[in-house]
Amino acid sequence: MKTGEALLSARSYITILLGFLLGFAIVVWVERQMPTRVESSAGMTLSENFPPLPAPRELTFNEAVWARVAWQYFVNNTQPNGLANAHDGAPWLNLWSTGSYLFAALAARQLDVITQAEFDERITAALFALGQLPLNAQGLPAAYYHADTLTILGKPDSSAIGMGRLLMALETLLWRYPGHAAEVRDLFSQWQTGALITTGATTRDSLPVRHWTLATDEPRNSFGYRLYASHTLRLIDSAAGLAVTNPPEGQQMMDIDGIMVPDEGLRTPWGRQPSLVSLPYLLTGLERGFDAQSGEIAWRIMQIQQRRHSLRVRKPPISTDYAEPAPDYTRDRPNQPPVNEPLLSDMPPEQRAITSTRSAFAWYALFRNDWSEALRQQVQALQVPGKGWQRGLNLNNSTNNVIDADTNAVVLESLSFIAHGQLLCLACLNDTPPRPSSLAGATP
């Protein structure tokens, strides 16, 4: 057969082949014109391998002891005015640590570490003291106070994220113990919480849309902490939810060992530094219960940690918790000599990174597996009977021996979660009162 005749007889096949190639080329061209798909934190969904949530169980004898060690911190550090020091023996507090104290009291009551009478007495005293706080010009509590005199410490600026934690504790208190509702209502009759939200300037001349932002600027102004605080801050008014859930500089993701997690971008004196935090997601799980976003982020962070822990040749650990900077409350007092020691707040995050006791207990409560058990065992030696739990381990494995309210509050919240589930739980409100414990009232 001649070539021309062969081509003529195969023309239908050639036409189909050319059509296929043309169609394939069009598909490739169209796909190249489409934007690259990059996962955003707002679009996160639960992974298929997200583990089942653990069912509540009774505490072991050791766990009951650990709870009492943690509560002893607050026994030692509650001021006569009803509020608790943020650090052991250091008479200062902030809005965040005050929220931690209220959560610690709620967890201690759930665990029957304290009686109902002691709980009510402590809560009444704390709420009364909060009502006595001097307010700033905007009608808001300041970020920091002297714990003994309740005078404002440093600048009078408030803290939206710190207020978010305090409001979270107050909301949980209202649901669990509505008998304190009138005392909480008195606080909100004094505090101008709407001043936490401000109307920002337009971002583009061509878009006359004004954006709402948080009125305060603080080191915790990162995605995870904003997500945590948004649960209560969004209840302030109609613009609050828009302000708190919209990161001021956008949200970026970073790839760690093939897993995408939010780059928190913690604030430092040197600008925003790439960083990874777990605490706000863990607190959400302990206090309100995970949503899909906070649960998935926590799960991804834990997988990163697990993978690095299981490698034969281990990679450097990635810290997800940092030592909280303390204010220089001694220099703020009159007639005090200057202190030449460097402040924790002057150190970059990588030097403040720790394997923290609070995170270890939270992982232990929320994701019960071999890794979280090993992490909990790593910090077990950091309990100081009669004082509380130390903060954690530094990067060089030395002990960070600070004993503070946040650490001991999260230990109590974690143990309460093991025994009763999340602290704000509507289905749990009809639970029978906790059974008396043989350790109730025991001194660790």
C-alpha positions, 0 to 999 in steps of 0.5 A, spaced: 500 500 500 502 506 498 504 511 503 498 516 501 493 511 501 495 509 508 495 516 511 488 516 507 485 510 511 488 512 517 486 519 517 480 518 522 485 515 527 490 521 526 484 526 527 482 523 534 490 523 536 491 530 534 484 532 538 487 528 544 493 532 544 490 538 543 485 537 548 491 535 553 495 541 551 489 546 553 488 542 559 495 543 561 495 551 559 489 552 563 492 548 569 498 553 569 493 559 569 490 557 575 493 560 582 497 555 586 493 551 591 496 553 598 493 551 604 491 556 609 490 556 616 482 558 615 481 552 610 484 546 615 480 540 616 481 534 621 486 529 618 483 522 617 488 519 622 485 524 627 485 520 634 479 519 638 478 523 643 479 520 650 474 518 655 474 521 662 477 516 667 478 516 674 485 519 676 490 515 679 493 516 686 499 519 683 495 524 679 491 526 685 497 527 688 500 531 682 493 536 682 495 537 690 502 539 688 499 544 683 494 547 687 499 548 693 502 554 689 495 558 689 495 556 697 502 559 697 501 565 693 494 568 694 494 575 696 490 578 702 486 581 697 483 575 693 488 575 687 494 570 686 501 572 684 503 570 677 510 568 679 511 564 686 513 569 691 513 575 686 507 580 688 505 582 680 500 579 676 496 580 669 490 579 666 492 572 663 495 569 670 488 572 673 484 568 668 489 562 670 488 562 677 480 562 676 481 556 671 485 553 677 480 554 682 475 551 677 479 545 676 481 544 683 473 544 685 472 539 679 477 534 682 475 535 689 481 538 691 478 544 695 471 544 698 465 548 695 465 553 701 473 554 699 471 555 692 466 560 693 470 564 698 476 564 693 471 566 687 468 572 691 474 575 694 477 574 687 471 578 683 471 583 688 478 585 688 478 585 680 472 590 681 477 594 685 482 594 680 484 602 678 482 602 670 486 606 665 483 612 661 479 607 656 476 604 662 479 598 662 484 594 666 491 595 665 495 589 663 499 588 669 498 590 676 502 589 683 499 583 686 499 586 693 497 593 692 493 593 686 496 599 683 498 599 675 505 596 673 508 600 668 504 602 662 497 603 663 495 599 656 490 593 657 491 586 653 486 584 649 489 577 649 490 577 656 483 579 657 480 574 652 483 569 657 480 572 663 473 572 660 474 565 658 475 563 665 469 568 667 464 565 662 466 558 664 464 560 671 458 563 669 456 556 666 458 552 672 457 556 678 451 561 676 451 563 683 456 568 682 453 571 676 451 578 680 459 579 681 461 578 674 455 582 672 458 588 676 465 587 673 462 588 666 458 594 669 465 597 670 469 595 664 468 598 658 470 592 654 468 595 647 474 599 648 479 593 646 476 594 639 478 600 634 476 602 627 483 602 623 484 606 617 483 604 610 488 599 607 487 601 600 485 608 597 481 604 592 477 600 597 473 605 602 472 599 607 474 600 614 477 594 618 476 593 625 483 591 629 484 590 636 486 596 640 492 593 644 499 591 641 502 585 645 507 580 644 502 574 644 499 578 638 499 571 634 495 567 630 494 561 635 493 566 641 488 570 637 484 564 635 484 562 643 482 569 645 476 570 639 472 565 643 470 570 648 472 577 645 468 576 639 462 576 644 464 584 646 460 587 640 458 586 632 465 588 630 469 584 635 469 577 631 472 581 625 477 584 629 480 578 633 480 573 627 483 577 622 491 577 623 494 584 622 499 582 617 496 576 614 497 568 616 503 565 613 504 557 614 511 554 614 513 547 612 516 543 618 518 535 616 513 536 610 507 538 615 504 545 614 503 549 621 501 556 622 508 560 623 506 564 629 511 570 628 511 572 636 513 579 637 520 580 640 524 587 641 528 585 634 521 584 630 517 578 628 521 572 629 518 565 625 516 561 631 511 555 633 506 555 639 502 549 642 499 552 648 493 556 645 490 550 641 491 546 647 488 550 652 482 550 647 481 543 648 482 543 655 477 548 656 472 549 651 473 542 647 477 542 640 474 545 634 476 542 627 481 548 626 485 548 633 484 540 634 488 539 627 493 544 628 495 541 635 495 534 632 499 536 626 504 539 631 504 533 635 506 529 629 512 533 628 514 532 635 513 525 635 516 524 628 523 527 630 522 523 637 522 516 633 528 518 628 534 513 629 538 519 628 534 525 631 533 532 629 534 538 633 527 538 637 522 544 635 520 548 641 512 549 641 512 553 648 516 559 651 518 562 658 513 568 659 517 574 660 516 577 667 515 585 668 520 589 672 516 590 677 521 591 682 524 597 678 517 600 678 516 601 685 519 607 689 525 608 692 528 601 689 535 600 687 536 599 680 537 591 678 542 590 673 540 583 671 538 581 664 530 581 663 527 575 660 523 579 656 530 582 653 531 574 650 529 572 643 524 566 643 529 561 641 533 562 648 526 562 652 524 556 648 523 550 653 520 543 654 514 546 658 511 542 664 504 545 662 504 543 655 507 536 657 501 535 662 496 538 656 499 533 651 498 527 656 491 529 657 488 530 650 492 525 646 494 519 650 499 515 647 506 513 648 509 520 646 505 524 651 506 519 656 514 519 655 513 527 655 510 527 662 515 523 665 520 527 662 517 533 667 515 529 673 521 530 676 519 538 676 514 537 682 516 541 688 512 538 694 509 544 698 510 549 692 508 547 686 510 545 679 517 548 676 516 551 669 520 546 665 527 544 661 531 549 658 534 548 651 540 545 655 536 540 659 537 545 665 531 546 669 527 552 669 526 553 676 521 558 676 514 556 679 508 560 676 501 560 676 500 559 668 504 552 669 500 550 675 493 552 673 494 548 666 497 542 670 490 542 674 486 543 668 489 537 664 488 533 670 481 535 671 480 534 663 482 527 664 477 526 670 471 530 667 472 532 660 473 539 658 471 545 663 466 548 659 461 542 657 454 543 657 452 536 657 456 535 664 452 540 668 448 535 670 453 531 673 453 528 680 458 532 685 465 529 685 466 524 690 470 525 696 477 523 695 481 520 701 486 526 699 482 531 700 485 537 704 492 533 704 498 537 704 503 535 698 
